[in-house]
Amino acid sequence: MLTEDVLYETYRTEKLSRSVDSNIRDSQILPQELATQGVRIKEEQLRREEEKVLGFSLNIQIWYFVDVRWNS
């Protein structure tokens, strides 16, 4: 049991120290870099939304074509 406790505490200490290190690095990011990153994220979101809209549009066109052909 002692070995498990030691292993757990070692693991926990390493994870916590990594978390602190990453927070320090994150706080050192320049505002310009954050703005650029934000723009890239928004552009990616817009691209995904455009793909969804295109997919919806194609589905509507297909269903319209099928309906017109079926009812002719």
N, C-alpha and C positions, 0 to 999 in steps of 0.2 A: 504494500500500500504506500509506503514511503516513496518508492520509485515513481509510482503514478503521480503522486503529489508534486514531486520535484519536476517531472516531465511537464505536468500541466502548468506549473508556475513559470517554468522556462519558456514554454510556448506563449503563455499569456504576456510575459514581459516582452518577448520579441514582437508580438503583434501590437502591443501598446506603443512600443518605441517606434515602430514603423508608422503607426498612425500619427504620432507627434511629428516625425520627420516629414511626412507628406503634408501635414498642415503647415509646417514652416515653409516648405517649398511652394505650396499653393499661395501663401500670403506674399511671396516674392514675385508673383506674376505681375507684369506691368499692366496698367489700365488699358493701354493700346492693344496688348495681346488679348486681354479679356474681351474687349470690344470686337476684335477680329474673330475670336472664337465664337462669340455670340452671333455674329453675322453668318458665319459658316453653318452654325446649328440651324438658324432660321432658314437659310437657303436650302438645307437638306430637308427640313420639314415641308417647305413649299414644294420642293421637287416631288416628295412622296404624295402630297395632296394633289398635285397636278396629275400624277399617275393614276390616282384613285378616280379623279374626275374623268380622265380619258377612258378608263375602264368602264365607268358608268355610262358614258356617252356611247361607247361601242356596244355595250349590252342593249341600250335603248334602240340603237339603230338596227341591231340584229333582230330584236323582238318585233320592231316595226316591220322589217322586211318579211319576217316569218308570218306575221299577222296579215299583211297585205297579200302575200302569196297564198296563204291558207284560205282567205276569204274571197279570192278572185274566182 
